[in-house]
Amino acid sequence: MKNPLNYIHLYPLRAKQILGISYNQFFRLVQQAELSHQKRQIEREKSKTRVNAAGGGRKPKLTLAEEVCLSLFYLRHMPTFEVLGMHFGISKTEANDTFHYWLKILRDLLPASMLEQVENQESDAAIVRELLTGFELIVDSYEQRRERPTDNDEQRKYFSGKKKSHTFKDQLISLPKARDIVDVIIGAKGSTSDIALFRSQLSKFASEQLFQGDKAYIGGRNIVTPHKKPRNGELSNEQKAENKVFSGERIFVEHIIRLLKIFRIASERFRLRCDTYEQVILTVCGLVRLRIGSLVLPDLS
């Protein structure tokens, strides 16, 4: 079975199909991941009590680039760890351990949203919030099926009447034209309403910030929504025309959600431990930002 890294070396233009990001973006990500890995190893050595000399022990079967490739391949295609190990010539246990090790590093390297990217620089965050007031941000949510909880109370909280299943609910706020992900809420309970999620996000924005949303957000503060058909009535031709124009402007947040779902880990039933859901999907959000060019990693070569 051909190693996916060897395959994208042979066919660089197919890297997006295989890993979800371009060939050049992948190798810039590998450069950054290697630096983070080295820092982690240095910190680990400081607190480690050695039995063997440095450099001793079993040598890794995979190169660093192959390990990062393995992690992205899993997020993109979500095979079983048995099949993942077959692709890379390792055991399913080693494939599982490798994925979870690099997931933490990728999560640190790839901010999931514009606000997360500047959250540790208060002055930059204030500037970003002010600049955002010049746009009507677009908000929407989607649900992803999860394993059925064993606890009855948890089952009720995660049961979605809309999907008739137990789900996680995620909400995204994007710039117009899908230029970037501004903010996200990941892993809310399936029974949570869209308007409740939106209200919980408002504190992150300036009081005058405007938004666009669908009919689920009617009644929210500072949010424009389409005309709703009155009971036992009809919308006027003018209102229908306005709804059509509004839908054409708001559709771009759906494009962002579509890109998230290119990564099968974010579209199919979530099979990993539920307490890893937020970390996994936030990493996918970071990969989408990298893919569309709103997050640019420096080239260290």
C-alpha positions as CSV (number, residue, x, y, z in Angstrom):
1,M,0.0,0.0,0.0
2,K,1.4,3.4,-1.1
3,N,2.3,5.8,1.7
4,P,0.1,9.0,1.3
5,L,3.2,11.2,1.8
6,N,5.0,9.5,-1.1
7,Y,1.8,9.9,-3.2
8,I,1.6,13.6,-2.7
9,H,5.3,13.9,-3.5
10,L,4.5,12.3,-6.9
11,Y,1.3,14.2,-7.4
12,P,1.6,17.6,-5.5
13,L,-1.6,19.0,-7.1
14,R,-3.6,16.2,-5.4
15,A,-2.5,17.2,-1.9
16,K,-5.8,19.0,-1.2
17,Q,-7.8,15.9,-2.1
18,I,-5.6,13.7,0.2
19,L,-4.9,16.1,3.1
20,G,-7.3,19.0,2.8
21,I,-4.6,21.6,2.3
22,S,-2.2,22.3,-0.6
23,Y,1.3,20.8,-1.0
24,N,3.1,24.0,0.0
25,Q,0.8,24.6,2.9
26,F,1.5,21.1,4.2
27,F,5.2,21.5,4.2
28,R,5.1,24.9,5.8
29,L,2.9,23.3,8.5
30,V,5.5,20.5,8.9
31,Q,8.2,23.1,9.4
32,Q,6.2,24.8,12.2
33,A,5.3,21.4,13.7
34,E,8.9,20.4,13.8
35,L,9.8,23.5,15.8
36,S,7.0,22.9,18.3
37,H,8.0,19.2,18.6
38,Q,11.6,20.2,19.3
39,K,10.5,22.6,22.0
40,R,8.4,19.9,23.6
41,Q,11.3,17.5,23.6
42,I,13.6,20.0,25.2
43,E,11.0,20.6,28.0
44,R,10.5,16.9,28.4
45,E,14.2,16.3,28.8
46,K,14.5,18.8,31.6
47,S,12.0,16.9,33.8
48,K,12.9,13.4,32.7
49,T,14.9,10.9,34.7
50,R,17.1,9.1,32.2
51,V,17.9,5.4,32.2
52,N,19.3,5.2,28.7
53,A,21.6,7.8,27.1
54,A,20.1,10.4,24.9
55,G,19.4,9.0,21.4
56,G,19.0,5.5,22.7
57,G,15.9,3.3,22.5
58,R,13.9,2.2,19.5
59,K,14.1,4.5,16.5
60,P,10.8,5.8,15.2
61,K,9.4,4.0,12.1
62,L,8.0,7.2,10.6
63,T,9.7,10.5,9.7
64,L,8.3,13.7,11.3
65,A,6.6,14.7,8.0
66,E,5.0,11.2,7.8
67,E,3.6,11.6,11.3
68,V,2.1,15.0,10.5
69,C,0.7,13.5,7.2
70,L,-0.8,10.7,9.2
71,S,-2.7,13.1,11.4
72,L,-4.0,15.2,8.5
73,F,-5.0,12.1,6.6
74,Y,-7.0,10.9,9.5
75,L,-8.9,14.2,9.9
76,R,-9.5,14.3,6.1
77,H,-10.7,10.7,5.6
78,M,-11.4,9.3,9.1
79,P,-10.4,5.6,8.5
80,T,-10.2,3.2,11.4
81,F,-6.8,3.3,13.1
82,E,-6.2,-0.2,11.8
83,V,-6.5,1.0,8.3
84,L,-4.6,4.2,9.1
85,G,-1.7,2.0,10.4
86,M,-1.8,-0.1,7.2
87,H,-1.3,3.0,5.1
88,F,1.8,4.1,7.0
89,G,3.2,0.6,7.9
90,I,2.7,0.8,11.7
91,S,0.3,-0.8,14.2
92,K,-3.1,0.6,15.0
93,T,-1.9,1.5,18.5
94,E,1.0,3.5,17.2
95,A,-1.2,5.2,14.7
96,N,-3.6,6.2,17.5
97,D,-0.8,7.5,19.7
98,T,0.8,9.4,16.8
99,F,-2.4,11.1,15.8
100,H,-3.2,12.3,19.3
101,Y,0.3,13.5,19.9
102,W,0.4,15.7,16.8
103,L,-3.2,16.8,17.2
104,K,-2.1,18.9,20.3
105,I,0.7,20.5,18.3
106,L,-1.5,21.2,15.3
107,R,-4.2,22.8,17.6
108,D,-1.5,25.2,19.0
109,L,-0.3,26.1,15.5
110,L,-3.6,26.7,13.9
111,P,-5.9,29.3,15.5
112,A,-9.5,28.3,14.9
113,S,-10.7,31.9,14.4
114,M,-9.6,35.5,13.9
115,L,-10.6,36.4,17.5
116,E,-8.6,33.4,18.9
117,Q,-5.6,34.4,16.9
118,V,-5.4,37.8,18.7
119,E,-6.9,36.8,22.1
120,N,-3.5,37.0,23.9
121,Q,-2.7,40.5,22.5
122,E,-5.3,42.8,24.1
123,S,-4.4,45.8,21.9
124,D,-4.7,43.8,18.7
125,A,-7.9,42.3,19.9
126,A,-9.4,45.7,20.5
127,I,-8.3,46.9,17.0
128,V,-9.9,43.7,15.4
129,R,-13.2,44.2,17.2
130,E,-13.3,47.8,16.1
131,L,-12.5,46.9,12.4
132,L,-15.2,44.2,12.5
133,T,-17.9,46.8,13.1
134,G,-17.4,47.9,9.5
135,F,-18.9,44.5,8.4
136,E,-22.2,42.7,8.8
137,L,-20.9,39.4,10.1
138,I,-22.7,36.2,9.0
139,V,-23.7,33.6,11.6
140,D,-25.0,30.1,11.2
141,S,-24.8,26.7,13.0
142,Y,-24.8,23.0,12.1
143,E,-25.1,19.8,14.0
144,Q,-22.9,16.6,14.0
145,R,-24.0,13.2,15.2
146,R,-22.2,11.7,18.1
147,E,-22.3,8.5,20.0
148,R,-25.4,8.0,22.2
149,P,-24.5,9.0,25.8
150,T,-25.0,6.2,28.4
151,D,-26.4,8.6,31.0
152,N,-30.2,9.3,30.6
153,D,-29.8,13.0,31.6
154,E,-27.0,13.5,29.1
155,Q,-29.1,11.8,26.4
156,R,-31.8,14.3,26.9
157,K,-29.4,17.2,26.7
158,Y,-27.7,16.1,23.5
159,F,-30.8,14.9,21.7
160,S,-31.7,17.1,18.8
161,G,-35.4,17.2,17.8
162,K,-34.4,18.6,14.4
163,K,-32.0,15.7,13.6
164,K,-33.8,13.1,15.7
165,S,-30.5,12.0,17.0
166,H,-27.8,12.8,19.6
167,T,-25.6,15.6,18.3
168,F,-23.0,18.3,19.0
169,K,-24.0,21.7,17.8
170,D,-21.3,24.1,16.4
171,Q,-21.8,27.8,15.5
172,L,-19.6,29.9,13.2
173,I,-19.4,33.6,12.6
174,S,-17.7,34.6,9.3
175,L,-16.7,37.6,7.4
176,P,-18.7,38.5,4.3
177,K,-17.7,36.5,1.2
178,A,-16.3,33.8,3.5
179,R,-13.0,35.6,3.8
180,D,-12.3,34.3,7.3
181,I,-13.8,32.6,10.4
182,V,-14.3,35.3,13.0
183,D,-15.4,33.2,15.9
184,V,-16.7,29.7,16.7
185,I,-18.6,27.8,19.4
186,I,-17.8,24.1,19.2
187,G,-19.4,21.1,21.0
188,A,-22.6,22.7,22.4
189,K,-25.4,20.2,23.4
190,G,-27.7,19.3,20.5
191,S,-30.8,20.6,22.3
192,T,-29.4,24.1,22.5
193,S,-31.1,26.7,20.3
194,D,-29.3,28.7,17.7
195,I,-30.4,32.0,19.3
196,A,-29.1,30.9,22.7
197,L,-25.6,30.2,21.2
198,F,-25.6,33.5,19.4
199,R,-26.5,35.4,22.6
200,S,-23.6,33.7,24.4
201,Q,-21.2,35.0,21.7
202,L,-22.3,38.6,21.7
203,S,-20.0,39.5,24.6
204,K,-16.9,39.0,22.4
205,F,-17.9,41.8,20.1
206,A,-18.5,45.5,20.2
207,S,-22.0,46.6,21.3
208,E,-22.6,48.1,17.8
209,Q,-21.5,45.0,15.8
210,L,-24.1,44.0,13.2
211,F,-24.8,40.4,12.1
212,Q,-26.8,38.5,9.5
213,G,-28.6,35.3,10.3
214,D,-31.4,33.0,9.2
215,K,-34.9,32.7,10.7
216,A,-33.5,30.8,13.7
217,Y,-32.0,34.1,14.9
218,I,-35.2,36.2,14.8
219,G,-35.3,38.2,18.1
220,G,-31.6,38.5,18.5
221,R,-29.8,41.8,19.2
222,N,-28.2,43.6,16.2
223,I,-29.0,40.8,13.8
224,V,-30.7,41.1,10.5
225,T,-32.9,38.1,9.5
226,P,-35.1,37.3,6.5
227,H,-38.8,38.2,6.4
228,K,-40.9,35.4,8.0
229,K,-44.1,34.3,6.4
230,P,-47.0,35.4,8.7
231,R,-49.4,32.8,9.9
232,N,-52.2,32.3,7.4
233,G,-50.6,35.0,5.3
234,E,-48.2,35.4,2.4
235,L,-45.1,37.5,1.9
236,S,-45.3,40.3,-0.6
237,N,-43.3,40.2,-3.8
238,E,-41.1,42.9,-2.5
239,Q,-40.4,40.9,0.7
240,K,-39.7,37.8,-1.4
241,A,-37.2,39.7,-3.5
242,E,-35.5,41.1,-0.4
243,N,-35.2,37.6,1.1
244,K,-33.6,36.4,-2.2
245,V,-31.0,39.1,-2.0
246,F,-30.4,38.5,1.7
247,S,-29.9,34.7,1.1
248,G,-27.3,35.5,-1.6
249,E,-25.3,37.5,0.9
250,R,-25.6,35.0,3.7
251,I,-24.8,31.9,1.7
252,F,-21.1,32.4,2.2
253,V,-21.1,31.1,5.8
254,E,-22.5,27.9,4.2
255,H,-19.4,27.7,2.1
256,I,-17.2,27.8,5.2
257,I,-19.3,25.0,6.8
258,R,-18.9,23.0,3.5
259,L,-15.2,23.3,3.7
260,L,-15.3,22.1,7.3
261,K,-17.2,19.1,6.2
262,I,-14.6,18.2,3.6
263,F,-12.8,16.8,6.6
264,R,-14.9,13.7,7.3
265,I,-14.0,14.0,11.0
266,A,-16.3,17.1,11.0
267,S,-19.2,15.6,9.0
268,E,-19.7,11.9,9.9
269,R,-20.7,10.5,13.3
270,F,-17.9,11.4,15.7
271,R,-16.2,8.2,16.8
272,L,-13.5,9.4,19.1
273,R,-13.8,10.2,22.8
274,C,-16.4,13.0,23.2
275,D,-14.0,15.0,25.4
276,T,-11.7,15.4,22.4
277,Y,-14.4,16.8,20.1
278,E,-13.7,20.5,20.7
279,Q,-10.0,20.1,20.2
280,V,-10.5,18.1,17.0
281,I,-13.0,20.4,15.4
282,L,-11.1,23.6,16.4
283,T,-8.1,22.1,14.6
284,V,-10.2,21.5,11.5
285,C,-11.3,25.1,11.7
286,G,-7.6,26.1,11.7
287,L,-6.9,23.9,8.7
288,V,-9.8,25.5,6.8
289,R,-8.4,29.0,7.6
290,L,-5.0,27.8,6.3
291,R,-6.7,26.3,3.2
292,I,-8.5,29.5,2.2
293,G,-5.5,31.7,2.9
294,S,-6.8,33.7,5.9
295,L,-4.1,32.1,8.0
296,V,-0.6,32.2,6.6
297,L,2.3,30.2,8.1
298,P,5.8,31.6,7.6
299,D,8.1,29.8,5.2
300,L,11.3,28.8,7.1
301,S,13.2,27.3,4.2
